[in-house]
Amino acid sequence: MPRGHNGRLVLALLADIHSNLEALQACLAHARAGGARRFALLGDLVGYGADPAGVVDVAMDLARDGAVVVRGNHDEAIEGESSYLNRSAMEAIAWTRPVLGDAQRRFLASLPLEVREPDACFAHASVHQPARWDYIDGPAAAHRCMEAAGTPYAFCGHVHDPRLYFESRPGRAVAFRPTAGTMIPVPRHRRWLAIPGSVGQPRDGDTRAAYALVDFDAERITFHRVPYDHGGVADKMERAGLPASLVYRMRRGI
C-alpha cells in the first residue's frame, strides 16, 4: 500500500459520491493534503447528481492506481433493477444511463460487492449480505456487519451520515457520532466499523462534503467535512432537469 506523510499508511474513505464531481474533487484534494496515498470508494458513484461521467472517470483512474472501489445500489441500478428506489432516485438513474459511455457502464457493472484485505473489509451497505442493500441503522446491524467482516476494520457507506461503531464486548456494538477534525483512536484489539458519511449528498443538515482518513500505523481515524460550491452543484442539477426534490436536498444538506 502506498505510504503518505512520514511514511504512514493513510487511506481515504469516500462514500456516496452520487455524481457530484465538485465534492469529489474537493475531498480528494483535502485527503491528499492530509497524507492520503490510497483511496477507497465505498459505492454509489452515480445517481442524484449531474456529473456521472466525470465521477466515474475519476473512479476509473483511481482504480488503475490501486484504489478499492465497490458497487453501490445506484451503481447496480444502471444496468439492473431500479424499481425499489424512490421515484426521484429512479428518475435520476434514468437520466444517468444515456449520459454514461460504454466503458463507464462496464466499469460500474464490474465492481465487486465487497473487497477483503487482511485488516479491513469494504462494502457499500453492509458486509453482512451486501447484495440486500440493508442500512446499518444501529448497533445490532453494525455488529452483524463486523461479525461478517471478521477483520479489525470494516468500512461502509449507504446511510449518508458519519458514524463510528466499535465492539465493546463480544456480541455487542456501541455507536459513536464523530466530530469532524478530531482524531479518534481505533486500536486493532477491538473491531471497528466506520461510515464516513456522504461526499456528494450529505443528509445530516451540513452541506459540506464528508469523508474520513484512516491512519493504519497510528491506529486512528479522522472524519472530515470539506466546503465546496454546493449551491453551484444544485444549480447544475436544476439546469440538467433532475428532480426538484434532489436539487432541494443538495441545497439544504438533507
C-alpha positions as CSV (number, residue, x, y, z in Angstrom):
1,M,0.0,0.0,0.0
2,P,1.4,3.5,-0.9
3,R,2.6,5.4,2.1
4,G,1.8,9.1,2.7
5,H,3.4,11.7,5.0
6,N,6.1,10.4,7.3
7,G,5.9,7.1,5.6
8,R,2.5,6.3,7.2
9,L,-0.3,4.1,5.7
10,V,-3.1,6.6,5.2
11,L,-6.3,5.6,3.5
12,A,-9.1,8.0,2.4
13,L,-12.7,6.7,2.7
14,L,-15.2,8.2,0.3
15,A,-18.8,7.0,0.0
16,D,-21.9,8.0,-1.8
17,I,-20.4,10.5,-4.2
18,H,-23.6,10.4,-6.3
19,S,-22.3,12.1,-9.5
20,N,-21.1,15.2,-7.6
21,L,-17.8,15.9,-9.2
22,E,-17.1,19.1,-7.4
23,A,-17.5,17.5,-4.0
24,L,-15.3,14.5,-5.0
25,Q,-12.5,16.8,-6.3
26,A,-12.7,18.8,-3.0
27,C,-12.4,15.7,-0.9
28,L,-9.6,14.2,-2.9
29,A,-7.6,17.4,-2.7
30,H,-8.2,17.6,1.1
31,A,-7.3,14.0,1.5
32,R,-4.0,14.2,-0.4
33,A,-3.0,17.3,1.6
34,G,-3.7,15.2,4.7
35,G,-1.3,12.5,3.6
36,A,-3.6,10.0,1.8
37,R,-1.9,8.0,-0.9
38,R,-4.6,5.3,-1.3
39,F,-8.4,5.6,-1.6
40,A,-11.4,3.5,-1.0
41,L,-14.7,4.4,-2.9
42,L,-17.5,2.8,-0.9
43,G,-20.2,2.7,-3.6
44,D,-22.9,4.9,-5.2
45,L,-20.6,6.7,-7.6
46,V,-23.7,7.7,-9.6
47,G,-27.3,8.7,-9.0
48,Y,-28.8,12.0,-8.0
49,G,-26.2,14.4,-9.4
50,A,-25.4,15.9,-12.8
51,D,-21.8,14.7,-13.4
52,P,-21.9,10.9,-13.5
53,A,-19.4,10.5,-16.4
54,G,-16.9,12.8,-14.7
55,V,-17.1,11.0,-11.4
56,V,-16.8,7.5,-13.0
57,D,-13.8,8.7,-15.0
58,V,-12.1,9.8,-11.7
59,A,-13.0,6.4,-10.1
60,M,-11.6,4.5,-13.0
61,D,-8.3,6.5,-12.8
62,L,-8.1,5.8,-9.0
63,A,-8.9,2.1,-9.5
64,R,-6.0,1.9,-12.0
65,D,-3.7,3.3,-9.3
66,G,-4.8,0.7,-6.7
67,A,-7.9,2.2,-5.1
68,V,-10.6,0.0,-3.7
69,V,-13.9,0.6,-5.4
70,V,-17.1,-1.3,-4.5
71,R,-20.5,-1.3,-6.1
72,G,-23.4,0.6,-4.6
73,N,-27.1,0.1,-5.2
74,H,-27.3,3.1,-7.5
75,D,-24.3,1.8,-9.5
76,E,-26.0,-1.5,-9.9
77,A,-29.3,0.1,-11.0
78,I,-27.6,1.5,-14.1
79,E,-27.7,-2.0,-15.7
80,G,-30.1,-3.7,-13.3
81,E,-33.2,-3.4,-11.3
82,S,-34.2,0.1,-10.0
83,S,-37.9,-0.2,-9.2
84,Y,-37.1,-0.4,-5.5
85,L,-35.7,3.1,-5.5
86,N,-37.9,6.0,-4.7
87,R,-39.3,8.0,-7.6
88,S,-36.8,10.8,-7.6
89,A,-33.9,8.3,-7.5
90,M,-35.4,6.3,-10.3
91,E,-35.7,9.4,-12.4
92,A,-32.1,10.3,-11.8
93,I,-31.0,6.8,-12.8
94,A,-33.0,7.1,-16.0
95,W,-31.3,10.4,-16.7
96,T,-27.9,9.0,-15.9
97,R,-28.0,5.9,-18.2
98,P,-27.6,7.6,-21.6
99,V,-25.0,10.1,-20.2
100,L,-22.5,7.3,-19.4
101,G,-20.4,5.7,-22.1
102,D,-19.9,2.0,-22.7
103,A,-16.6,1.8,-20.8
104,Q,-18.1,3.7,-17.9
105,R,-21.1,1.4,-17.7
106,R,-18.9,-1.7,-18.0
107,F,-16.7,-0.4,-15.1
108,L,-19.8,0.0,-12.9
109,A,-21.1,-3.4,-13.8
110,S,-17.7,-5.0,-13.0
111,L,-17.4,-3.6,-9.5
112,P,-17.5,-6.1,-6.6
113,L,-20.0,-6.0,-3.8
114,E,-17.2,-6.3,-1.2
115,V,-13.4,-6.2,-1.0
116,R,-11.5,-8.1,1.7
117,E,-8.0,-7.3,2.8
118,P,-6.0,-8.7,5.8
119,D,-7.0,-5.9,8.2
120,A,-10.1,-4.4,6.6
121,C,-13.3,-5.2,4.7
122,F,-15.1,-2.8,2.4
123,A,-18.7,-2.8,1.2
124,H,-21.4,-0.2,0.3
125,A,-24.3,-1.2,2.6
126,S,-23.1,-3.9,4.9
127,V,-20.6,-6.8,4.8
128,H,-23.5,-8.9,6.1
129,Q,-25.5,-9.9,3.0
130,P,-24.2,-6.9,0.9
131,A,-26.5,-7.6,-2.0
132,R,-29.5,-6.8,0.1
133,W,-28.6,-3.1,0.5
134,D,-29.6,-3.1,4.1
135,Y,-28.9,0.1,6.1
136,I,-26.7,0.0,9.1
137,D,-29.3,1.8,11.3
138,G,-28.0,0.9,14.7
139,P,-25.7,-1.2,16.9
140,A,-27.3,-4.5,16.0
141,A,-26.9,-4.1,12.3
142,A,-23.4,-2.7,12.9
143,H,-22.4,-5.8,14.9
144,R,-23.7,-8.1,12.1
145,C,-21.5,-6.3,9.7
146,M,-18.4,-6.5,11.9
147,E,-19.0,-10.2,12.5
148,A,-19.4,-10.9,8.8
149,A,-16.2,-8.9,8.1
150,G,-14.1,-10.8,10.7
151,T,-11.4,-8.1,10.4
152,P,-10.3,-5.3,12.8
153,Y,-11.8,-2.7,10.5
154,A,-15.0,-2.6,8.3
155,F,-15.8,0.4,6.1
156,C,-19.2,1.0,4.6
157,G,-21.4,3.8,3.2
158,H,-25.1,3.9,2.2
159,V,-26.5,5.9,5.2
160,H,-25.1,9.3,4.2
161,D,-24.4,10.2,7.8
162,P,-21.0,9.8,9.5
163,R,-20.9,7.1,12.2
164,L,-18.4,5.0,14.0
165,Y,-19.2,1.7,15.8
166,F,-16.9,-0.4,18.0
167,E,-17.3,-3.8,19.6
168,S,-17.4,-3.1,23.4
169,R,-17.6,-6.8,24.3
170,P,-18.3,-10.0,22.3
171,G,-21.8,-9.7,20.8
172,R,-22.3,-6.0,21.5
173,A,-21.5,-2.9,19.4
174,V,-21.7,0.7,20.6
175,A,-22.4,3.7,18.3
176,F,-20.3,6.9,18.4
177,R,-21.0,10.1,16.5
178,P,-17.6,11.6,15.4
179,T,-16.7,15.2,15.5
180,A,-15.1,16.5,12.3
181,G,-11.4,17.1,12.5
182,T,-10.9,15.1,15.7
183,M,-8.6,12.1,15.6
184,I,-10.1,9.0,17.2
185,P,-8.0,6.0,18.4
186,V,-9.1,2.8,16.7
187,P,-6.8,0.1,18.1
188,R,-6.8,-3.3,16.4
189,H,-7.6,-5.3,19.5
190,R,-11.2,-4.2,19.0
191,R,-13.4,-4.5,15.9
192,W,-14.5,-1.2,14.3
193,L,-17.0,-0.1,11.7
194,A,-16.6,3.3,10.1
195,I,-19.2,5.0,7.9
196,P,-17.6,8.2,6.6
197,G,-20.8,10.0,5.5
198,S,-21.6,11.1,2.0
199,V,-19.2,13.0,-0.3
200,G,-21.9,14.1,-2.7
201,Q,-25.2,14.3,-0.8
202,P,-24.9,14.6,3.0
203,R,-28.2,14.2,4.9
204,D,-27.3,15.5,8.3
205,G,-28.0,19.2,7.7
206,D,-24.4,20.0,6.9
207,T,-23.9,20.8,3.2
208,R,-20.1,20.2,3.4
209,A,-18.8,17.0,1.8
210,A,-18.0,14.2,4.2
211,Y,-15.2,11.7,4.1
212,A,-12.6,10.1,6.5
213,L,-8.9,9.4,6.8
214,V,-7.6,6.2,8.4
215,D,-4.0,6.1,9.6
216,F,-3.4,2.4,10.0
217,D,0.1,2.8,11.6
218,A,-1.1,5.2,14.2
219,E,-4.4,3.2,14.6
220,R,-6.6,6.3,14.3
221,I,-9.4,7.7,12.1
222,T,-10.4,11.3,11.5
223,F,-13.7,12.3,10.0
224,H,-13.7,15.4,7.9
225,R,-16.1,17.9,6.4
226,V,-15.0,19.9,3.3
227,P,-16.7,23.0,2.0
228,Y,-17.3,23.4,-1.7
229,D,-19.7,25.2,-4.0
230,H,-22.8,23.1,-3.2
231,G,-25.1,25.8,-4.4
232,G,-23.4,25.8,-7.9
233,V,-23.9,22.0,-7.9
234,A,-27.6,22.4,-7.1
235,D,-27.9,24.9,-9.9
236,K,-26.2,22.5,-12.3
237,M,-28.6,19.8,-11.3
238,E,-31.6,22.1,-11.9
239,R,-30.3,23.1,-15.3
240,A,-29.9,19.4,-16.2
241,G,-33.6,18.8,-15.4
242,L,-33.0,16.5,-12.4
243,P,-35.9,16.2,-9.9
244,A,-36.6,19.3,-7.9
245,S,-36.6,17.3,-4.6
246,L,-33.0,16.3,-5.3
247,V,-32.0,19.9,-6.0
248,Y,-33.6,20.9,-2.7
249,R,-31.8,18.3,-0.8
250,M,-28.5,19.4,-2.3
251,R,-29.1,23.0,-1.3
252,R,-30.1,22.1,2.3
253,G,-27.8,19.0,3.0
254,I,-30.8,16.9,4.0
